Amino acid sequence: QVQLVESGGGLVQPGESLRLSCAASGIIFSSRTMAWYRQAPGKQRDLVASIFSSGSTTYADSVKGRFTISRDNAKNTVYLQMNSLKPEDTGVYYCQTRPRLGSWGQGTQVTVSS
């Protein structure tokens, strides 16, 4: 079955950077669109960024120019480089296939606070 394991979150100050990783198994990774989602406290889970099998990417307006999604098909891993972090970026970050094929992973907590 599909398994997604996120890592790399933490507590950072505004303006700092983090790099999230998501290791996938149980899928033909290279052929799948992968995405990062964010769920802020008390809010719904929102799409942050997607990367297609071609390598093309899309971003939510709120993260354009600050976040970069990338993938390493040899490692079955998708990354999210987050720069110039803001307090409103705080939340649990999840990776997933698009369309969703399996359950959500445990996510990784990102907290941006001074």
MODELLER restraints for C-alpha pairs under 7 A, 6 or more apart:
rsr = mdl.restraints
at = mdl.atoms
rsr.add(forms.Gaussian(group=physical.xy_distance, feature=features.Distance(at['CA:1:A'], at['CA:26:A']), mean=5.07, stdev=0.5))
rsr.add(forms.Gaussian(group=physical.xy_distance, feature=features.Distance(at['CA:2:A'], at['CA:25:A']), mean=5.77, stdev=0.5))
rsr.add(forms.Gaussian(group=physical.xy_distance, feature=features.Distance(at['CA:2:A'], at['CA:26:A']), mean=4.40, stdev=0.5))
rsr.add(forms.Gaussian(group=physical.xy_distance, feature=features.Distance(at['CA:2:A'], at['CA:27:A']), mean=6.11, stdev=0.5))
rsr.add(forms.Gaussian(group=physical.xy_distance, feature=features.Distance(at['CA:2:A'], at['CA:101:A']), mean=6.99, stdev=0.5))
rsr.add(forms.Gaussian(group=physical.xy_distance, feature=features.Distance(at['CA:2:A'], at['CA:102:A']), mean=5.47, stdev=0.5))
rsr.add(forms.Gaussian(group=physical.xy_distance, feature=features.Distance(at['CA:3:A'], at['CA:24:A']), mean=5.69, stdev=0.5))
rsr.add(forms.Gaussian(group=physical.xy_distance, feature=features.Distance(at['CA:3:A'], at['CA:25:A']), mean=5.20, stdev=0.5))
rsr.add(forms.Gaussian(group=physical.xy_distance, feature=features.Distance(at['CA:3:A'], at['CA:26:A']), mean=6.23, stdev=0.5))
rsr.add(forms.Gaussian(group=physical.xy_distance, feature=features.Distance(at['CA:4:A'], at['CA:22:A']), mean=6.39, stdev=0.5))
rsr.add(forms.Gaussian(group=physical.xy_distance, feature=features.Distance(at['CA:4:A'], at['CA:23:A']), mean=5.74, stdev=0.5))
rsr.add(forms.Gaussian(group=physical.xy_distance, feature=features.Distance(at['CA:4:A'], at['CA:24:A']), mean=4.68, stdev=0.5))
rsr.add(forms.Gaussian(group=physical.xy_distance, feature=features.Distance(at['CA:4:A'], at['CA:25:A']), mean=6.69, stdev=0.5))
rsr.add(forms.Gaussian(group=physical.xy_distance, feature=features.Distance(at['CA:4:A'], at['CA:95:A']), mean=6.99, stdev=0.5))
rsr.add(forms.Gaussian(group=physical.xy_distance, feature=features.Distance(at['CA:4:A'], at['CA:105:A']), mean=5.44, stdev=0.5))
rsr.add(forms.Gaussian(group=physical.xy_distance, feature=features.Distance(at['CA:5:A'], at['CA:22:A']), mean=5.32, stdev=0.5))
rsr.add(forms.Gaussian(group=physical.xy_distance, feature=features.Distance(at['CA:5:A'], at['CA:23:A']), mean=5.23, stdev=0.5))
rsr.add(forms.Gaussian(group=physical.xy_distance, feature=features.Distance(at['CA:5:A'], at['CA:24:A']), mean=6.62, stdev=0.5))
rsr.add(forms.Gaussian(group=physical.xy_distance, feature=features.Distance(at['CA:5:A'], at['CA:105:A']), mean=5.93, stdev=0.5))
rsr.add(forms.Gaussian(group=physical.xy_distance, feature=features.Distance(at['CA:6:A'], at['CA:21:A']), mean=5.67, stdev=0.5))
rsr.add(forms.Gaussian(group=physical.xy_distance, feature=features.Distance(at['CA:6:A'], at['CA:22:A']), mean=4.31, stdev=0.5))
rsr.add(forms.Gaussian(group=physical.xy_distance, feature=features.Distance(at['CA:6:A'], at['CA:23:A']), mean=6.61, stdev=0.5))
rsr.add(forms.Gaussian(group=physical.xy_distance, feature=features.Distance(at['CA:6:A'], at['CA:94:A']), mean=6.63, stdev=0.5))
rsr.add(forms.Gaussian(group=physical.xy_distance, feature=features.Distance(at['CA:6:A'], at['CA:95:A']), mean=6.86, stdev=0.5))
rsr.add(forms.Gaussian(group=physical.xy_distance, feature=features.Distance(at['CA:6:A'], at['CA:107:A']), mean=5.42, stdev=0.5))
rsr.add(forms.Gaussian(group=physical.xy_distance, feature=features.Distance(at['CA:6:A'], at['CA:108:A']), mean=5.76, stdev=0.5))
rsr.add(forms.Gaussian(group=physical.xy_distance, feature=features.Distance(at['CA:7:A'], at['CA:20:A']), mean=5.78, stdev=0.5))
rsr.add(forms.Gaussian(group=physical.xy_distance, feature=features.Distance(at['CA:7:A'], at['CA:21:A']), mean=5.30, stdev=0.5))
rsr.add(forms.Gaussian(group=physical.xy_distance, feature=features.Distance(at['CA:7:A'], at['CA:22:A']), mean=6.37, stdev=0.5))
rsr.add(forms.Gaussian(group=physical.xy_distance, feature=features.Distance(at['CA:7:A'], at['CA:108:A']), mean=5.56, stdev=0.5))
rsr.add(forms.Gaussian(group=physical.xy_distance, feature=features.Distance(at['CA:8:A'], at['CA:19:A']), mean=6.01, stdev=0.5))
rsr.add(forms.Gaussian(group=physical.xy_distance, feature=features.Distance(at['CA:8:A'], at['CA:20:A']), mean=4.50, stdev=0.5))
rsr.add(forms.Gaussian(group=physical.xy_distance, feature=features.Distance(at['CA:8:A'], at['CA:21:A']), mean=6.09, stdev=0.5))
rsr.add(forms.Gaussian(group=physical.xy_distance, feature=features.Distance(at['CA:8:A'], at['CA:108:A']), mean=6.82, stdev=0.5))
rsr.add(forms.Gaussian(group=physical.xy_distance, feature=features.Distance(at['CA:9:A'], at['CA:18:A']), mean=6.99, stdev=0.5))
rsr.add(forms.Gaussian(group=physical.xy_distance, feature=features.Distance(at['CA:9:A'], at['CA:20:A']), mean=6.26, stdev=0.5))
rsr.add(forms.Gaussian(group=physical.xy_distance, feature=features.Distance(at['CA:9:A'], at['CA:108:A']), mean=5.21, stdev=0.5))
rsr.add(forms.Gaussian(group=physical.xy_distance, feature=features.Distance(at['CA:9:A'], at['CA:109:A']), mean=5.15, stdev=0.5))
rsr.add(forms.Gaussian(group=physical.xy_distance, feature=features.Distance(at['CA:9:A'], at['CA:110:A']), mean=4.87, stdev=0.5))
rsr.add(forms.Gaussian(group=physical.xy_distance, feature=features.Distance(at['CA:10:A'], at['CA:109:A']), mean=6.18, stdev=0.5))
rsr.add(forms.Gaussian(group=physical.xy_distance, feature=features.Distance(at['CA:10:A'], at['CA:110:A']), mean=5.07, stdev=0.5))
rsr.add(forms.Gaussian(group=physical.xy_distance, feature=features.Distance(at['CA:10:A'], at['CA:111:A']), mean=6.16, stdev=0.5))
rsr.add(forms.Gaussian(group=physical.xy_distance, feature=features.Distance(at['CA:11:A'], at['CA:110:A']), mean=6.15, stdev=0.5))
rsr.add(forms.Gaussian(group=physical.xy_distance, feature=features.Distance(at['CA:11:A'], at['CA:111:A']), mean=4.70, stdev=0.5))
rsr.add(forms.Gaussian(group=physical.xy_distance, feature=features.Distance(at['CA:11:A'], at['CA:112:A']), mean=5.94, stdev=0.5))
rsr.add(forms.Gaussian(group=physical.xy_distance, feature=features.Distance(at['CA:12:A'], at['CA:111:A']), mean=6.30, stdev=0.5))
rsr.add(forms.Gaussian(group=physical.xy_distance, feature=features.Distance(at['CA:12:A'], at['CA:112:A']), mean=5.04, stdev=0.5))
rsr.add(forms.Gaussian(group=physical.xy_distance, feature=features.Distance(at['CA:12:A'], at['CA:113:A']), mean=6.33, stdev=0.5))
rsr.add(forms.Gaussian(group=physical.xy_distance, feature=features.Distance(at['CA:13:A'], at['CA:112:A']), mean=5.35, stdev=0.5))
rsr.add(forms.Gaussian(group=physical.xy_distance, feature=features.Distance(at['CA:13:A'], at['CA:113:A']), mean=5.04, stdev=0.5))
rsr.add(forms.Gaussian(group=physical.xy_distance, feature=features.Distance(at['CA:13:A'], at['CA:114:A']), mean=5.02, stdev=0.5))
rsr.add(forms.Gaussian(group=physical.xy_distance, feature=features.Distance(at['CA:14:A'], at['CA:84:A']), mean=6.84, stdev=0.5))
rsr.add(forms.Gaussian(group=physical.xy_distance, feature=features.Distance(at['CA:14:A'], at['CA:85:A']), mean=5.30, stdev=0.5))
rsr.add(forms.Gaussian(group=physical.xy_distance, feature=features.Distance(at['CA:14:A'], at['CA:86:A']), mean=5.05, stdev=0.5))
rsr.add(forms.Gaussian(group=physical.xy_distance, feature=features.Distance(at['CA:14:A'], at['CA:87:A']), mean=6.40, stdev=0.5))
rsr.add(forms.Gaussian(group=physical.xy_distance, feature=features.Distance(at['CA:14:A'], at['CA:112:A']), mean=5.82, stdev=0.5))
rsr.add(forms.Gaussian(group=physical.xy_distance, feature=features.Distance(at['CA:14:A'], at['CA:113:A']), mean=6.14, stdev=0.5))
rsr.add(forms.Gaussian(group=physical.xy_distance, feature=features.Distance(at['CA:14:A'], at['CA:114:A']), mean=6.47, stdev=0.5))
rsr.add(forms.Gaussian(group=physical.xy_distance, feature=features.Distance(at['CA:15:A'], at['CA:83:A']), mean=7.00, stdev=0.5))
rsr.add(forms.Gaussian(group=physical.xy_distance, feature=features.Distance(at['CA:15:A'], at['CA:84:A']), mean=4.05, stdev=0.5))
rsr.add(forms.Gaussian(group=physical.xy_distance, feature=features.Distance(at['CA:15:A'], at['CA:85:A']), mean=4.88, stdev=0.5))
rsr.add(forms.Gaussian(group=physical.xy_distance, feature=features.Distance(at['CA:15:A'], at['CA:86:A']), mean=6.48, stdev=0.5))
rsr.add(forms.Gaussian(group=physical.xy_distance, feature=features.Distance(at['CA:16:A'], at['CA:83:A']), mean=6.22, stdev=0.5))
rsr.add(forms.Gaussian(group=physical.xy_distance, feature=features.Distance(at['CA:16:A'], at['CA:84:A']), mean=5.47, stdev=0.5))
rsr.add(forms.Gaussian(group=physical.xy_distance, feature=features.Distance(at['CA:16:A'], at['CA:85:A']), mean=5.61, stdev=0.5))
rsr.add(forms.Gaussian(group=physical.xy_distance, feature=features.Distance(at['CA:17:A'], at['CA:82:A']), mean=5.40, stdev=0.5))
rsr.add(forms.Gaussian(group=physical.xy_distance, feature=features.Distance(at['CA:17:A'], at['CA:83:A']), mean=4.38, stdev=0.5))
rsr.add(forms.Gaussian(group=physical.xy_distance, feature=features.Distance(at['CA:17:A'], at['CA:84:A']), mean=6.14, stdev=0.5))
rsr.add(forms.Gaussian(group=physical.xy_distance, feature=features.Distance(at['CA:17:A'], at['CA:85:A']), mean=6.16, stdev=0.5))
rsr.add(forms.Gaussian(group=physical.xy_distance, feature=features.Distance(at['CA:18:A'], at['CA:81:A']), mean=6.14, stdev=0.5))
rsr.add(forms.Gaussian(group=physical.xy_distance, feature=features.Distance(at['CA:18:A'], at['CA:82:A']), mean=5.22, stdev=0.5))
rsr.add(forms.Gaussian(group=physical.xy_distance, feature=features.Distance(at['CA:18:A'], at['CA:83:A']), mean=6.71, stdev=0.5))
rsr.add(forms.Gaussian(group=physical.xy_distance, feature=features.Distance(at['CA:19:A'], at['CA:79:A']), mean=6.86, stdev=0.5))
rsr.add(forms.Gaussian(group=physical.xy_distance, feature=features.Distance(at['CA:19:A'], at['CA:80:A']), mean=5.60, stdev=0.5))
rsr.add(forms.Gaussian(group=physical.xy_distance, feature=features.Distance(at['CA:19:A'], at['CA:81:A']), mean=4.42, stdev=0.5))
rsr.add(forms.Gaussian(group=physical.xy_distance, feature=features.Distance(at['CA:19:A'], at['CA:82:A']), mean=5.96, stdev=0.5))
rsr.add(forms.Gaussian(group=physical.xy_distance, feature=features.Distance(at['CA:20:A'], at['CA:79:A']), mean=5.46, stdev=0.5))
rsr.add(forms.Gaussian(group=physical.xy_distance, feature=features.Distance(at['CA:20:A'], at['CA:80:A']), mean=4.97, stdev=0.5))
rsr.add(forms.Gaussian(group=physical.xy_distance, feature=features.Distance(at['CA:20:A'], at['CA:81:A']), mean=6.40, stdev=0.5))
rsr.add(forms.Gaussian(group=physical.xy_distance, feature=features.Distance(at['CA:21:A'], at['CA:77:A']), mean=6.72, stdev=0.5))
rsr.add(forms.Gaussian(group=physical.xy_distance, feature=features.Distance(at['CA:21:A'], at['CA:78:A']), mean=5.88, stdev=0.5))
rsr.add(forms.Gaussian(group=physical.xy_distance, feature=features.Distance(at['CA:21:A'], at['CA:79:A']), mean=4.54, stdev=0.5))
rsr.add(forms.Gaussian(group=physical.xy_distance, feature=features.Distance(at['CA:21:A'], at['CA:80:A']), mean=6.56, stdev=0.5))
rsr.add(forms.Gaussian(group=physical.xy_distance, feature=features.Distance(at['CA:22:A'], at['CA:77:A']), mean=5.39, stdev=0.5))
rsr.add(forms.Gaussian(group=physical.xy_distance, feature=features.Distance(at['CA:22:A'], at['CA:78:A']), mean=5.24, stdev=0.5))
rsr.add(forms.Gaussian(group=physical.xy_distance, feature=features.Distance(at['CA:22:A'], at['CA:79:A']), mean=6.31, stdev=0.5))
rsr.add(forms.Gaussian(group=physical.xy_distance, feature=features.Distance(at['CA:22:A'], at['CA:95:A']), mean=6.39, stdev=0.5))
rsr.add(forms.Gaussian(group=physical.xy_distance, feature=features.Distance(at['CA:23:A'], at['CA:76:A']), mean=5.97, stdev=0.5))
rsr.add(forms.Gaussian(group=physical.xy_distance, feature=features.Distance(at['CA:23:A'], at['CA:77:A']), mean=4.55, stdev=0.5))
rsr.add(forms.Gaussian(group=physical.xy_distance, feature=features.Distance(at['CA:23:A'], at['CA:78:A']), mean=6.78, stdev=0.5))
rsr.add(forms.Gaussian(group=physical.xy_distance, feature=features.Distance(at['CA:24:A'], at['CA:76:A']), mean=5.54, stdev=0.5))
rsr.add(forms.Gaussian(group=physical.xy_distance, feature=features.Distance(at['CA:24:A'], at['CA:77:A']), mean=6.06, stdev=0.5))
rsr.add(forms.Gaussian(group=physical.xy_distance, feature=features.Distance(at['CA:29:A'], at['CA:73:A']), mean=6.53, stdev=0.5))
rsr.add(forms.Gaussian(group=physical.xy_distance, feature=features.Distance(at['CA:29:A'], at['CA:76:A']), mean=5.75, stdev=0.5))
rsr.add(forms.Gaussian(group=physical.xy_distance, feature=features.Distance(at['CA:30:A'], at['CA:53:A']), mean=6.00, stdev=0.5))
rsr.add(forms.Gaussian(group=physical.xy_distance, feature=features.Distance(at['CA:30:A'], at['CA:73:A']), mean=5.33, stdev=0.5))
rsr.add(forms.Gaussian(group=physical.xy_distance, feature=features.Distance(at['CA:31:A'], at['CA:53:A']), mean=5.27, stdev=0.5))
rsr.add(forms.Gaussian(group=physical.xy_distance, feature=features.Distance(at['CA:32:A'], at['CA:52:A']), mean=6.79, stdev=0.5))
rsr.add(forms.Gaussian(group=physical.xy_distance, feature=features.Distance(at['CA:32:A'], at['CA:53:A']), mean=5.67, stdev=0.5))
rsr.add(forms.Gaussian(group=physical.xy_distance, feature=features.Distance(at['CA:32:A'], at['CA:97:A']), mean=6.57, stdev=0.5))
rsr.add(forms.Gaussian(group=physical.xy_distance, feature=features.Distance(at['CA:33:A'], at['CA:50:A']), mean=6.94, stdev=0.5))
rsr.add(forms.Gaussian(group=physical.xy_distance, feature=features.Distance(at['CA:33:A'], at['CA:51:A']), mean=5.69, stdev=0.5))
rsr.add(forms.Gaussian(group=physical.xy_distance, feature=features.Distance(at['CA:33:A'], at['CA:52:A']), mean=4.30, stdev=0.5))
rsr.add(forms.Gaussian(group=physical.xy_distance, feature=features.Distance(at['CA:33:A'], at['CA:53:A']), mean=5.57, stdev=0.5))
rsr.add(forms.Gaussian(group=physical.xy_distance, feature=features.Distance(at['CA:33:A'], at['CA:97:A']), mean=5.78, stdev=0.5))
rsr.add(forms.Gaussian(group=physical.xy_distance, feature=features.Distance(at['CA:33:A'], at['CA:98:A']), mean=5.32, stdev=0.5))
rsr.add(forms.Gaussian(group=physical.xy_distance, feature=features.Distance(at['CA:34:A'], at['CA:50:A']), mean=5.71, stdev=0.5))
rsr.add(forms.Gaussian(group=physical.xy_distance, feature=features.Distance(at['CA:34:A'], at['CA:51:A']), mean=5.42, stdev=0.5))
rsr.add(forms.Gaussian(group=physical.xy_distance, feature=features.Distance(at['CA:34:A'], at['CA:52:A']), mean=6.51, stdev=0.5))
rsr.add(forms.Gaussian(group=physical.xy_distance, feature=features.Distance(at['CA:34:A'], at['CA:96:A']), mean=5.87, stdev=0.5))
rsr.add(forms.Gaussian(group=physical.xy_distance, feature=features.Distance(at['CA:34:A'], at['CA:97:A']), mean=4.56, stdev=0.5))
rsr.add(forms.Gaussian(group=physical.xy_distance, feature=features.Distance(at['CA:34:A'], at['CA:98:A']), mean=5.87, stdev=0.5))
rsr.add(forms.Gaussian(group=physical.xy_distance, feature=features.Distance(at['CA:35:A'], at['CA:49:A']), mean=5.54, stdev=0.5))
rsr.add(forms.Gaussian(group=physical.xy_distance, feature=features.Distance(at['CA:35:A'], at['CA:50:A']), mean=4.14, stdev=0.5))
rsr.add(forms.Gaussian(group=physical.xy_distance, feature=features.Distance(at['CA:35:A'], at['CA:51:A']), mean=6.22, stdev=0.5))
rsr.add(forms.Gaussian(group=physical.xy_distance, feature=features.Distance(at['CA:35:A'], at['CA:95:A']), mean=5.51, stdev=0.5))
rsr.add(forms.Gaussian(group=physical.xy_distance, feature=features.Distance(at['CA:35:A'], at['CA:96:A']), mean=5.41, stdev=0.5))
rsr.add(forms.Gaussian(group=physical.xy_distance, feature=features.Distance(at['CA:35:A'], at['CA:97:A']), mean=6.08, stdev=0.5))
rsr.add(forms.Gaussian(group=physical.xy_distance, feature=features.Distance(at['CA:35:A'], at['CA:98:A']), mean=6.71, stdev=0.5))
rsr.add(forms.Gaussian(group=physical.xy_distance, feature=features.Distance(at['CA:36:A'], at['CA:47:A']), mean=6.28, stdev=0.5))
rsr.add(forms.Gaussian(group=physical.xy_distance, feature=features.Distance(at['CA:36:A'], at['CA:48:A']), mean=5.51, stdev=0.5))
rsr.add(forms.Gaussian(group=physical.xy_distance, feature=features.Distance(at['CA:36:A'], at['CA:49:A']), mean=5.35, stdev=0.5))
rsr.add(forms.Gaussian(group=physical.xy_distance, feature=features.Distance(at['CA:36:A'], at['CA:50:A']), mean=6.48, stdev=0.5))
rsr.add(forms.Gaussian(group=physical.xy_distance, feature=features.Distance(at['CA:36:A'], at['CA:93:A']), mean=6.74, stdev=0.5))
rsr.add(forms.Gaussian(group=physical.xy_distance, feature=features.Distance(at['CA:36:A'], at['CA:94:A']), mean=5.61, stdev=0.5))
rsr.add(forms.Gaussian(group=physical.xy_distance, feature=features.Distance(at['CA:36:A'], at['CA:95:A']), mean=4.40, stdev=0.5))
rsr.add(forms.Gaussian(group=physical.xy_distance, feature=features.Distance(at['CA:36:A'], at['CA:96:A']), mean=6.47, stdev=0.5))
rsr.add(forms.Gaussian(group=physical.xy_distance, feature=features.Distance(at['CA:37:A'], at['CA:45:A']), mean=6.29, stdev=0.5))
rsr.add(forms.Gaussian(group=physical.xy_distance, feature=features.Distance(at['CA:37:A'], at['CA:46:A']), mean=5.32, stdev=0.5))
rsr.add(forms.Gaussian(group=physical.xy_distance, feature=features.Distance(at['CA:37:A'], at['CA:47:A']), mean=4.39, stdev=0.5))
rsr.add(forms.Gaussian(group=physical.xy_distance, feature=features.Distance(at['CA:37:A'], at['CA:48:A']), mean=5.08, stdev=0.5))
rsr.add(forms.Gaussian(group=physical.xy_distance, feature=features.Distance(at['CA:37:A'], at['CA:93:A']), mean=5.61, stdev=0.5))
rsr.add(forms.Gaussian(group=physical.xy_distance, feature=features.Distance(at['CA:37:A'], at['CA:94:A']), mean=5.10, stdev=0.5))
rsr.add(forms.Gaussian(group=physical.xy_distance, feature=features.Distance(at['CA:37:A'], at['CA:95:A']), mean=6.10, stdev=0.5))
rsr.add(forms.Gaussian(group=physical.xy_distance, feature=features.Distance(at['CA:38:A'], at['CA:45:A']), mean=5.45, stdev=0.5))
rsr.add(forms.Gaussian(group=physical.xy_distance, feature=features.Distance(at['CA:38:A'], at['CA:46:A']), mean=5.30, stdev=0.5))
rsr.add(forms.Gaussian(group=physical.xy_distance, feature=features.Distance(at['CA:38:A'], at['CA:47:A']), mean=6.48, stdev=0.5))
rsr.add(forms.Gaussian(group=physical.xy_distance, feature=features.Distance(at['CA:38:A'], at['CA:48:A']), mean=6.42, stdev=0.5))
rsr.add(forms.Gaussian(group=physical.xy_distance, feature=features.Distance(at['CA:38:A'], at['CA:91:A']), mean=6.01, stdev=0.5))
rsr.add(forms.Gaussian(group=physical.xy_distance, feature=features.Distance(at['CA:38:A'], at['CA:92:A']), mean=5.63, stdev=0.5))
rsr.add(forms.Gaussian(group=physical.xy_distance, feature=features.Distance(at['CA:38:A'], at['CA:93:A']), mean=4.50, stdev=0.5))
rsr.add(forms.Gaussian(group=physical.xy_distance, feature=features.Distance(at['CA:38:A'], at['CA:94:A']), mean=6.27, stdev=0.5))
rsr.add(forms.Gaussian(group=physical.xy_distance, feature=features.Distance(at['CA:39:A'], at['CA:45:A']), mean=4.23, stdev=0.5))
rsr.add(forms.Gaussian(group=physical.xy_distance, feature=features.Distance(at['CA:39:A'], at['CA:46:A']), mean=6.22, stdev=0.5))
rsr.add(forms.Gaussian(group=physical.xy_distance, feature=features.Distance(at['CA:39:A'], at['CA:91:A']), mean=5.20, stdev=0.5))
rsr.add(forms.Gaussian(group=physical.xy_distance, feature=features.Distance(at['CA:39:A'], at['CA:92:A']), mean=5.22, stdev=0.5))
rsr.add(forms.Gaussian(group=physical.xy_distance, feature=features.Distance(at['CA:39:A'], at['CA:93:A']), mean=6.48, stdev=0.5))
rsr.add(forms.Gaussian(group=physical.xy_distance, feature=features.Distance(at['CA:40:A'], at['CA:90:A']), mean=6.19, stdev=0.5))
rsr.add(forms.Gaussian(group=physical.xy_distance, feature=features.Distance(at['CA:40:A'], at['CA:91:A']), mean=4.14, stdev=0.5))
rsr.add(forms.Gaussian(group=physical.xy_distance, feature=features.Distance(at['CA:40:A'], at['CA:92:A']), mean=6.47, stdev=0.5))
rsr.add(forms.Gaussian(group=physical.xy_distance, feature=features.Distance(at['CA:41:A'], at['CA:91:A']), mean=6.37, stdev=0.5))
rsr.add(forms.Gaussian(group=physical.xy_distance, feature=features.Distance(at['CA:47:A'], at['CA:60:A']), mean=6.92, stdev=0.5))
rsr.add(forms.Gaussian(group=physical.xy_distance, feature=features.Distance(at['CA:48:A'], at['CA:59:A']), mean=5.84, stdev=0.5))
rsr.add(forms.Gaussian(group=physical.xy_distance, feature=features.Distance(at['CA:48:A'], at['CA:60:A']), mean=5.14, stdev=0.5))
rsr.add(forms.Gaussian(group=physical.xy_distance, feature=features.Distance(at['CA:49:A'], at['CA:58:A']), mean=5.57, stdev=0.5))
rsr.add(forms.Gaussian(group=physical.xy_distance, feature=features.Distance(at['CA:49:A'], at['CA:59:A']), mean=4.36, stdev=0.5))
rsr.add(forms.Gaussian(group=physical.xy_distance, feature=features.Distance(at['CA:49:A'], at['CA:60:A']), mean=6.22, stdev=0.5))
rsr.add(forms.Gaussian(group=physical.xy_distance, feature=features.Distance(at['CA:49:A'], at['CA:69:A']), mean=6.53, stdev=0.5))
rsr.add(forms.Gaussian(group=physical.xy_distance, feature=features.Distance(at['CA:50:A'], at['CA:57:A']), mean=5.50, stdev=0.5))
rsr.add(forms.Gaussian(group=physical.xy_distance, feature=features.Distance(at['CA:50:A'], at['CA:58:A']), mean=5.27, stdev=0.5))
rsr.add(forms.Gaussian(group=physical.xy_distance, feature=features.Distance(at['CA:50:A'], at['CA:59:A']), mean=6.60, stdev=0.5))
rsr.add(forms.Gaussian(group=physical.xy_distance, feature=features.Distance(at['CA:51:A'], at['CA:57:A']), mean=4.44, stdev=0.5))
rsr.add(forms.Gaussian(group=physical.xy_distance, feature=features.Distance(at['CA:51:A'], at['CA:58:A']), mean=6.69, stdev=0.5))
rsr.add(forms.Gaussian(group=physical.xy_distance, feature=features.Distance(at['CA:51:A'], at['CA:69:A']), mean=6.63, stdev=0.5))
rsr.add(forms.Gaussian(group=physical.xy_distance, feature=features.Distance(at['CA:51:A'], at['CA:70:A']), mean=6.86, stdev=0.5))
rsr.add(forms.Gaussian(group=physical.xy_distance, feature=features.Distance(at['CA:66:A'], at['CA:82:A']), mean=6.14, stdev=0.5))
rsr.add(forms.Gaussian(group=physical.xy_distance, feature=features.Distance(at['CA:66:A'], at['CA:83:A']), mean=5.13, stdev=0.5))
rsr.add(forms.Gaussian(group=physical.xy_distance, feature=features.Distance(at['CA:66:A'], at['CA:84:A']), mean=6.15, stdev=0.5))
rsr.add(forms.Gaussian(group=physical.xy_distance, feature=features.Distance(at['CA:67:A'], at['CA:80:A']), mean=6.71, stdev=0.5))
rsr.add(forms.Gaussian(group=physical.xy_distance, feature=features.Distance(at['CA:67:A'], at['CA:81:A']), mean=5.49, stdev=0.5))
rsr.add(forms.Gaussian(group=physical.xy_distance, feature=features.Distance(at['CA:67:A'], at['CA:82:A']), mean=4.49, stdev=0.5))
rsr.add(forms.Gaussian(group=physical.xy_distance, feature=features.Distance(at['CA:67:A'], at['CA:83:A']), mean=6.01, stdev=0.5))
rsr.add(forms.Gaussian(group=physical.xy_distance, feature=features.Distance(at['CA:68:A'], at['CA:80:A']), mean=5.65, stdev=0.5))
rsr.add(forms.Gaussian(group=physical.xy_distance, feature=features.Distance(at['CA:68:A'], at['CA:81:A']), mean=5.04, stdev=0.5))
rsr.add(forms.Gaussian(group=physical.xy_distance, feature=features.Distance(at['CA:68:A'], at['CA:82:A']), mean=6.62, stdev=0.5))
rsr.add(forms.Gaussian(group=physical.xy_distance, feature=features.Distance(at['CA:69:A'], at['CA:79:A']), mean=5.62, stdev=0.5))
rsr.add(forms.Gaussian(group=physical.xy_distance, feature=features.Distance(at['CA:69:A'], at['CA:80:A']), mean=4.57, stdev=0.5))
rsr.add(forms.Gaussian(group=physical.xy_distance, feature=features.Distance(at['CA:69:A'], at['CA:81:A']), mean=6.36, stdev=0.5))
rsr.add(forms.Gaussian(group=physical.xy_distance, feature=features.Distance(at['CA:70:A'], at['CA:78:A']), mean=5.79, stdev=0.5))
rsr.add(forms.Gaussian(group=physical.xy_distance, feature=features.Distance(at['CA:70:A'], at['CA:79:A']), mean=5.20, stdev=0.5))
rsr.add(forms.Gaussian(group=physical.xy_distance, feature=features.Distance(at['CA:70:A'], at['CA:80:A']), mean=6.56, stdev=0.5))
rsr.add(forms.Gaussian(group=physical.xy_distance, feature=features.Distance(at['CA:71:A'], at['CA:77:A']), mean=5.81, stdev=0.5))
rsr.add(forms.Gaussian(group=physical.xy_distance, feature=features.Distance(at['CA:71:A'], at['CA:78:A']), mean=4.24, stdev=0.5))
rsr.add(forms.Gaussian(group=physical.xy_distance, feature=features.Distance(at['CA:71:A'], at['CA:79:A']), mean=5.95, stdev=0.5))
rsr.add(forms.Gaussian(group=physical.xy_distance, feature=features.Distance(at['CA:72:A'], at['CA:78:A']), mean=6.32, stdev=0.5))
rsr.add(forms.Gaussian(group=physical.xy_distance, feature=features.Distance(at['CA:85:A'], at['CA:112:A']), mean=6.77, stdev=0.5))
rsr.add(forms.Gaussian(group=physical.xy_distance, feature=features.Distance(at['CA:86:A'], at['CA:112:A']), mean=6.12, stdev=0.5))
rsr.add(forms.Gaussian(group=physical.xy_distance, feature=features.Distance(at['CA:87:A'], at['CA:112:A']), mean=4.67, stdev=0.5))
rsr.add(forms.Gaussian(group=physical.xy_distance, feature=features.Distance(at['CA:87:A'], at['CA:113:A']), mean=5.73, stdev=0.5))
rsr.add(forms.Gaussian(group=physical.xy_distance, feature=features.Distance(at['CA:89:A'], at['CA:112:A']), mean=6.73, stdev=0.5))
rsr.add(forms.Gaussian(group=physical.xy_distance, feature=features.Distance(at['CA:90:A'], at['CA:110:A']), mean=5.34, stdev=0.5))
rsr.add(forms.Gaussian(group=physical.xy_distance, feature=features.Distance(at['CA:90:A'], at['CA:111:A']), mean=4.62, stdev=0.5))
rsr.add(forms.Gaussian(group=physical.xy_distance, feature=features.Distance(at['CA:90:A'], at['CA:112:A']), mean=5.49, stdev=0.5))
rsr.add(forms.Gaussian(group=physical.xy_distance, feature=features.Distance(at['CA:91:A'], at['CA:109:A']), mean=5.94, stdev=0.5))
rsr.add(forms.Gaussian(group=physical.xy_distance, feature=features.Distance(at['CA:91:A'], at['CA:110:A']), mean=5.43, stdev=0.5))
rsr.add(forms.Gaussian(group=physical.xy_distance, feature=features.Distance(at['CA:91:A'], at['CA:111:A']), mean=6.47, stdev=0.5))
rsr.add(forms.Gaussian(group=physical.xy_distance, feature=features.Distance(at['CA:92:A'], at['CA:107:A']), mean=5.83, stdev=0.5))
rsr.add(forms.Gaussian(group=physical.xy_distance, feature=features.Distance(at['CA:92:A'], at['CA:108:A']), mean=5.40, stdev=0.5))
rsr.add(forms.Gaussian(group=physical.xy_distance, feature=features.Distance(at['CA:92:A'], at['CA:109:A']), mean=4.39, stdev=0.5))
rsr.add(forms.Gaussian(group=physical.xy_distance, feature=features.Distance(at['CA:92:A'], at['CA:110:A']), mean=6.02, stdev=0.5))
rsr.add(forms.Gaussian(group=physical.xy_distance, feature=features.Distance(at['CA:93:A'], at['CA:107:A']), mean=5.28, stdev=0.5))
rsr.add(forms.Gaussian(group=physical.xy_distance, feature=features.Distance(at['CA:93:A'], at['CA:108:A']), mean=5.27, stdev=0.5))
rsr.add(forms.Gaussian(group=physical.xy_distance, feature=features.Distance(at['CA:93:A'], at['CA:109:A']), mean=6.28, stdev=0.5))
rsr.add(forms.Gaussian(group=physical.xy_distance, feature=features.Distance(at['CA:94:A'], at['CA:105:A']), mean=6.73, stdev=0.5))
rsr.add(forms.Gaussian(group=physical.xy_distance, feature=features.Distance(at['CA:94:A'], at['CA:107:A']), mean=4.58, stdev=0.5))
rsr.add(forms.Gaussian(group=physical.xy_distance, feature=features.Distance(at['CA:94:A'], at['CA:108:A']), mean=6.71, stdev=0.5))
rsr.add(forms.Gaussian(group=physical.xy_distance, feature=features.Distance(at['CA:96:A'], at['CA:104:A']), mean=6.96, stdev=0.5))
